[in-house]
């Protein structure tokens, strides 16, 4: 089994790349963000620790954690965010490692792991190769404004808060350009898969 990590800034179109890999190569895709939601569900590993950290106010009527309320609390409180990350990130990593092991036992050929803080959380440690999905800044701003309803200022603020293009390029093995010409993007993904001798 080959495991490829996917990273890139917000608005780069990582989900487009993931969807193509899933459809064309029957890849098993794990997204750290989704796993982060999963481990906070009632009965899961992070449920009680998060409630202990934020108090019972974050519990909704259906007993699930109100993620919006949690994000409102950590916004502008770096110490709370750090504590939350200290609960969530290790649990997410453990979940992903368990999933990869299961998939390998089931004979899966290709697994894809996508995470926004991929490099910061050292996910490359369990991937054979890491791909960087690169998109020009202006295109990313337009996508965020159109798809998420962000203002130009908010979009720029988020982008500037993330790792630089240089940092991504220096810490990844392969770059997929995703500036809107999908045929070109598909070609680069296919080339990346060939590099890994998956076919």
N, C-alpha and C positions, 0 to 999 in steps of 0.2 A: 504493500500500500504506500502511496505517496501522499504526503500532506503539504499543501501549499497554503501559506499565509497571505492574506490580502489586507493591505492597509492603504491609507490615503486620507487627504483632508476632507472636511465636510463639503458636500456638493460636487465631489469628484465623480460620482456615479458608480460607486463600488457595487451597488445592488444590481446594476445593469450587467456588470462582469460576472457576478455571482449567478444571476439567472441564466446566463449563457452557458456557464460551466455545468450548471445543474441539468439543463435541458440537453445540451449536446453530448456531454460526457458522463451523464448519470452520476455526477459528483455529489457526495454527501456534504451539505453546507451547514456549518455551525456559525452563528453570529453571536458574539460575546454579549451584545446589547440585549438580545432576546433571552439569553441564558441568565443575564442579570435580573430580568423581570421574573423569570421562572424561580430562581433561588429565594425570591422574596415572597413567594406564594405561601399561604397558610400550610403549616406542616413541613415546609422546606427549611433548609439549613440556616438561612439568614432572617427568617421571619421574626423569631423572638429577639435576636440581638438588635435588629433595627428598631423594634418597638421599645426595647430597653433604652436605646440611645435617644429616641425622639419622643418617647412618652405615648400614652394611649390615644392622644389627639389624632395620630396619623392612621388610626384604624377606621375603615369605612364600615357602613352598616352590614355589608356582606362579609365582613371580617378580613377583607383584603387590605393591603397597605395603600394608602393614598399617595401615589408616587409624585403627584403634582405638589402636594403639601410638603413632602420631603424635599423636593427640589427647591421650593420656595424658601424653606428653612436654611438649606446649605448655601443658597445664593448669597454671596457676600459674607459668608462665614467659613473661611478656609479651614479652620480647625474642625468644624463639624463635617465638612466635605471629606477631609482627610480620614476622620474616624469612620465615616460611611464607606469610603473606598477600602479601608482596612478590613471591613466586614465582607463587602461584596466581591472585590477582585480575587482574593484567594479561593473563595467558593466557586466563582465562575471558572477559574483555571482548573480546579479539581473536577468539576462537572465535564469540562471539555476533554480533559485527559481520559476520564472514564468512557466518554462517548467514543473517542478515537480508538481506544482499546477494543470496545465492543464491535466497532465497525471493521476493525482489522480481523477479528475472530470470525466475522460474518463473510469475510472474503472481499470486502469493499476495495476497489482499486484506487480511488481518488477521493480524498477528503479536503475540504476547503475551510479554513478558519479565518473569519473576518472580525477585526476589532479596531475600534477607533484609537485606543491607546495601546496598540499592538506592540510597538517598540518600547514604550515606557514600561509596559508590564512584562517585557521579555518573553513574549509568546514565540519568538523565533526559536527558542530552545527546543520546542517539540515540532518544528516544521522543517521539511527538507529544503524548502526554498521560500523566500518572501517576495511577493510582487507588490509594487507600488503603482496604484492607479493615479495617473497625473492628468490634471485638467487645468487649463489656464485660469488664472484668478478671475478675470472678467466673466468668463463663462460660468464659473462657480457662483459668483455673485448673482448673475441672472437666474440661475437655477434655484437658488435659495429664495430669491424674491418671488419667483413664479410658483414654485412647488410648496414653499412653507409660509409664504406671505410675510417674510422678513423685510425690514427696511434695508436700504443699501448700507446704512451705518451699522446696523446689527450684524448683517452678513459679513461686512469687513472686520468688525470687532471679533467675531468668532474665528474667522480665517486667520487673522493676525495673532490670535491666542494659541494657534496650533503650531506644530513643528513646521519648519521651513521646507521648501522644495529641496534645498541642498541637503538638509538633514535626512529627509526621506530617501533621496537618491544614494546617499553615502551608506545607509544602513539596510538597503534592500538589494535583492539579487537581479531583479528584472523589472522593467517599467512598461506599463500598458498606457498608451496615450488615449485619452477618452474625451476628445474635444468636439464630439458631435458627428464625426464621420464613422458611423457604426460598422461599415464594411471594414474599415481600417482597424477599428478596435477588435473585431472578431478575428481578423488575420493575426494580430499580435497575440491574442489569447491562444489561438491554435499553435502559433510558433512556440509560445511558452509551454504548452502541453507537450509538444514534440521534444523540447529541450529536456523534459523530465522523463522521456521515453515511456509515456503512459499508454500511447496507442499500440 
